[in-house]
């Protein structure tokens, strides 16, 4: 019997959950499912350029597990591009990471960052270094939400 899958921490959802070759109706395409944890590994490793040990820590998994998930994601993406298949992003055993809200004193811009990513150095809108936690943000590192799904409490689909 295989070992149960450990819940993975995911910071964001994709802007679109389907990608397909242009000009071919979706009903005529074979689809490959990319799980949310595979999507997150692509985001952390390929988009943010994080090392696997750092990215694995953000997701709550080991460096080796992160690398295995990333390999799986790369193979699925390659198969879809080479063989003209659709990609559906869904499922996996995951929980959404808690977010902290910050506000800029200068331009009043508010934004969120996930726990474990460090304090932002400046406002992403105006660049001011005069930032603070937003007034309504009552989350604290010691009060992080615990998983709540099948094995871990996160989403399991």
Secondary structure as UniProt FT lines:
FT   STRAND          8..10
FT   STRAND          18..19
FT   TURN            22..23
FT   HELIX           26..28
FT   STRAND          31..34
FT   HELIX           36..42
FT   HELIX           43..47
FT   HELIX           52..59
FT   HELIX           63..82
FT   TURN            83..84
FT   STRAND          86..89
FT   STRAND          93..96
FT   STRAND          99..104
FT   TURN            105..107
FT   STRAND          110..114
FT   TURN            115..116
FT   TURN            124..126
FT   STRAND          131..133
FT   TURN            135..136
FT   HELIX           141..143
FT   TURN            149..152
FT   STRAND          155..156
//
